[in-house]
C-alpha cells in the first residue's frame, strides 16, 4: 500500500461541546481570549501519486440549484470565492488513497460512548477550560493515539470521524494510518468502526470556514468530478464556553437525523431543533436553519447564511440544501473536508 507522509504536522483545533471534569489534576492553563487559534491548512503528500491536483477536472452539473453562488462573488466591501485549487488537492488525495485495495475504518467516540480517552503524556486546558493535547485536540469525544513503540500512555488524540487505513491488529489494539494526520498509530479497537471492503468514496462535501460556503462534488471518472451544489453556509463561532469552531480536517459522514434536537446554552432545557442534520465529527452536523422552540415549522432560509461564523460547531445551510445533502450523501461513504 502507498505510504502516507504529512508535509508538515497538521494542527487541529478541535473545539467541541462537553462537560468539564473539575477533578483532573496537574493541568497547565493557556490564555483564553488572547491566544490565537493556529491551524495549518495542508494535506499529506502521497509518495506515489497516480493523480496530481493539476490532473483533477471539475465541471458543474448541479443537482441542487437554489441560492447558487458564483465562483467569485461580492461580500460587503470585498469578495469571496470557492477554493477550487484546495479542493483539487483533496480530491487528488481521495483518489490516490483508493488506488489500491484497503481496509478502511472510522475513529469514533461520540459523547464518549466508547469510553473516556486516557490522558495523553502532555496535556493542557484549552480556551474552553477542557483537557486537550498539545495540538489543541480535546480529550472529550476523541480517540487516544499511541506510538507503535508505547501502548501504555497515548501520545495525542485523534478526532471522532477521522478516516483511517487499517494495517493490522495486535491484541486489543489496531494499527492504523489516519489519512489526514499521517504516520502510524496504535488505537484500542473499541474506538474504531471498520467499513466494508466494498465502500468507495465518490462523494465529497467541502465546507470553507474562510469564505463561509459549501460545495458538494461527485466523482464521474478518474480525475473527473462534478459540482452538484455550491451554496452559502455558516460555520461554528469561537465564543467560549458554549460556541466552538467547526474543526478543520477530513471526516466521514457518520449519521443522519431528520431533526437534531439541541439544548439552550448551559441548561438541560430543549432549545429547538435543526432539520436534516448530517453528523461528521463530535456534535458537528451539516444541517438546515435552526428552529427555536416553541416553533415547530421549518425555516427555509436565513440572511445570516454565508456571512460570519455564528453556529455551535455545526454548519448551517438553507433547509432545502440540507435536505439535498441528507438525501444525496450516504452514511459511511461520503467524505467531508473542512477548509480554511
C-alpha positions, 0 to 999 in steps of 0.5 A: 500500500502507498505510504502516507507522509504529512508535509508538515504536522497538521494542527487541529483545533478541535473545539467541541461541546462537553462537560468539564471534569473539575477533578483532573489534576496537574493541568497547565492553563493557556490564555483564553481570549488572547491566544490565537487559534493556529491551524495549518491548512495542508494535506499529506503528500502521497509518495506515489501519486497516480493523480496530481491536483493539476490532473483533477477536472471539475465541471458543474452539473448541479443537482441542487440549484437554489441560492447558487453562488458564483465562483467569485462573488461580492461580500460587503466591501470585498469578495469571496470565492470557492477554493477550487485549487484546495479542493483539487488537492483533496480530491487528488488525495481521495483518489490516490488513497483508493488506488489500491485495495484497503481496509478502511475504518472510522475513529469514533467516540461520540459523547464518549460512548466508547469510553473516556480517552486516557490522558495523553503524556502532555496535556493542557486546558484549552480556551474552553477550560477542557483537557486537550493535547498539545495540538489543541485536540480535546480529550472529550469525544476523541480517540487516544493515539499511541506510538507503535513503540508505547501502548501504555500512555497515548501520545495525542488524540485523534478526532471522532470521524477521522478516516483511517487505513487499517494495517493490522491488529495486535491484541486489543489494539489496531494499527492504523494510518489516519489519512489526514494526520499521517504516520502510524498509530496504535488505537484500542479497537473499541474506538474504531468502526471498520467499513466494508471492503466494498465502500468507495468514496465518490462523494465529497462535501467541502465546507470553507470556514474562510469564505463561509460556503459549501460545495458538494462534488461527485466523482464521474471518472478518474480525475473527473468530478462534478459540482452538484451544489455550491451554496452559502453556509455558516460555520461554528463561532469561537465564543467560549464556553458554549460556541466552538469552531467547526474543526478543520480536517477530513471526516466521514459522514457518520449519521443522519437525523431528520431533526437534531434536537439541541439544548439552550446554552448551559441548561438541560432545557430543549432549545429547538431543533435543526432539520436534516442534520448530517453528523461528521465529527463530535456534535458537528452536523451539516444541517438546515436553519435552526428552529427555536422552540416553541416553533415547530415549522421549518425555516427555509432560509436565513440572511445570516447564511454565508456571512460570519461564523455564528453556529455551535460547531455545526454548519448551517445551510438553507433547509432545502440544501440540507435536505439535498445533502441528507438525501444525496450523501450516504452514511459511511461513504461520503467524505467531508473536508473542512477548509480554511 
